[in-house]
Amino acid sequence: MRLALAALFLASRAFAGIVDDVLAALNRNDFAGADRQVQAYRKLRGDTSDLANAIAWQARAALSVNKLDQAAAYASQTRQMALRNVLGPRIDREQWLFALGASIEVQAQVMASKGETAEAMLFLRNELKTYAGTTLRERIQKNINLLGLEGKPAPELDAAVWFGPRPPTIASLRGKPILLFFWAHWCPDCKADVPIIAGLMKKYGPRGLTLLGPTRFYGYVANGADAPPEVEKPYIEQVRRRFYAPLLDISAPLSNTNFNRYGASTTPTLVLVDRKGIVSWYHPGAAAERELTVEIEKVLR
């Protein structure tokens, strides 16, 4: 379970204290201890956004060990707490949204694990409509894609703005397999993946694999300083040239729309598209070289 929890550990750092205590217990597989931490915190502090995020981690942990009913119960607790606070102006609104997003994610995955995939998709699509104007949009779309994008036509890319060569359309690449590498200028895992992807392209590019590297605006630059697009764009280019030098010859569309369409709330997100333009593999998060190699070999057959 340690590996399952580690995937989102960095995101939790924004919500220290009770989250750290609960994560420590969960990493020892001590669900009862985590419950005691939650109960003690609630008695002292009440229902805070930190507590909601801690319970959301309990939901993820229960899901990771297939305790589906327990995961659903934790997700329901998180959802109820978040919904009371997520609407209206609050300083920590994003923290409540983070917790709410986790509850939506776990609830959908529990439903799918129970064989209720159609119901899970309906739930997620309704949530997407409700929270389309919030930072949850990409996260909900990611979960829709996890359940339903593989085997479907790859969404077209918005390529009005880009770095590197002019991006081809997905349609124009029909007959060639495509690897989409969604990255962010602030993302250490994306930078760590660069030599892996560059090495795989050296091997598989001659066999027809095309690489595209979509990125997006985040509204800030170094040290989290707020930045409008006209400031952030040259900063992204600086990051690209410094940390993505082996991939400078690939097209990198710059568009938030692409991240919404593909639900790339996790970076990197890796997507493989087969020769017919159908998504064969959708993978939020970094992938091991061996795993990615196996998936590339499938689309090159």
SULVEN-V596555 format. One record per residue. RES is the residue in one small letter. NEAR is the number of other ideal C-beta (glycine too) atoms within 10 Angstrom. Layout:
BEGIN
res,near
RES,NEAR
RES,NEAR
END
This chain:
BEGIN
res,near
m,14
r,11
l,7
a,13
l,16
a,11
a,15
l,16
f,14
l,10
a,13
s,19
r,9
a,14
f,22
a,10
g,13
i,24
v,23
d,16
d,18
v,29
l,20
a,13
a,22
l,25
n,15
r,12
n,13
d,14
f,18
a,9
g,15
a,26
d,15
r,14
q,23
v,20
q,10
a,12
y,19
r,15
k,8
l,8
r,12
g,8
d,16
t,19
s,24
d,21
l,24
a,29
n,25
a,29
i,29
a,30
w,25
q,26
a,28
r,22
a,25
a,24
l,22
s,17
v,14
n,10
k,16
l,16
d,10
q,17
a,23
a,21
a,16
y,28
a,26
s,15
q,19
t,28
r,22
q,12
m,22
a,26
l,12
r,11
n,19
v,23
l,10
g,6
p,5
r,12
i,7
d,16
r,16
e,14
q,20
w,22
l,19
f,24
a,27
l,26
g,25
a,26
s,26
i,24
e,25
v,26
q,23
a,25
q,22
v,23
m,21
a,20
s,15
k,13
g,9
e,14
t,14
a,12
e,13
a,23
m,17
l,13
f,19
l,25
r,14
n,11
e,23
l,19
k,9
t,12
y,18
a,12
g,7
t,16
t,13
l,21
r,19
e,20
r,24
i,26
q,22
k,23
n,26
i,18
n,22
l,19
l,18
g,18
l,21
e,15
g,10
k,12
p,13
a,23
p,19
e,13
l,22
d,18
a,20
a,10
v,13
w,19
f,19
g,17
p,11
r,8
p,25
p,15
t,10
i,19
a,10
s,9
l,18
r,13
g,9
k,17
p,22
i,24
l,24
l,25
f,23
f,24
w,28
a,21
h,23
w,15
c,19
p,12
d,15
c,23
k,17
a,12
d,23
v,18
p,12
i,15
i,24
a,17
g,13
l,18
m,20
k,10
k,12
y,19
g,14
p,8
r,11
g,14
l,18
t,18
l,19
l,24
g,25
p,27
t,27
r,22
f,18
y,16
g,14
y,15
v,18
a,11
n,5
g,10
a,11
d,9
a,18
p,9
p,12
e,7
v,13
e,20
k,15
p,11
y,15
i,23
e,15
q,13
v,20
r,20
r,11
r,9
f,17
y,24
a,11
p,14
l,20
l,13
d,10
i,21
s,18
a,24
p,22
l,22
s,19
n,18
t,16
n,22
f,24
n,18
r,19
y,24
g,24
a,27
s,21
t,20
t,22
p,24
t,26
l,22
v,24
l,23
v,25
d,19
r,16
k,12
g,18
i,15
v,21
s,19
w,20
y,23
h,17
p,22
g,12
a,20
a,19
a,9
e,13
r,7
e,13
l,20
t,16
v,12
e,16
i,20
e,11
k,13
v,21
l,15
r,7
END
